[in-house]
Amino acid sequence: MTSLSDQYVQTTFVARCRELWKNWGRYSQERRRSKLKTAINATLRTCNLPEVDLIVGEPFLVAGSWNIRYPNSYLTDQISVDKFARGVTTLYHEGRHSEQWYRIAQGISAGKFRVPTTSLMPQQATVANISNNCAIAFTTAQHAYNNRQHYPQAMDRIISQWYRSIYGYQRAHRGQVLEHLDWSAFFNTHADINFARYLNLPEEKDAYLVQDEVLARLSNHLNMWA
Ligand SMILES: [Zn+2]
């Protein structure tokens, strides 16, 4: 079982980013976007996860259409190496979210978790029910269902935490935290008072941890890049 938390998966992504930064000035904005898309999808493929499209917008995983939003402001000519590093590690963070959503779908497919539903009637773990009730793309649900036997035992505990937070009994709490989060403050200053509660959501705690690991690996190269 390969995961975005694995060291060699992270170092391979970092190597691709370093290559991109070396050629940054020679590429157009669109070329940079397509290079980043290639980099994150190579990472996802290594982990046997479905690939994403990289659309324009503030960094976010759009699970319903299986896209990651990535802003053009991170793709400009004048970008600093620090901003570049923040951008690509944020992309990795969103890629980790895609792994989280996918692993949960694998767990539901394998009968580990119940299909989330607001009614008392249990629902069968079919591809359509998983796609609808988890609000993930049909093709992603299909992919997870077909690979349900590969559900990773070593990640059992952490995937259960994600499930409880996103679809289980903690989802009301999560909804409240997200609802009260000031997204403009979040993207600009990270100064929102709800930010600490946000960082404490199991899926965010994990994604930031993985992002920090990648940033540390990248930072090892920053002097070399300057
Ligand atoms: Zn996140």
Residues whose N, C-alpha, C, O or C-beta is under 5 A from the ligand:
A	BS01	ZN	E204 A207
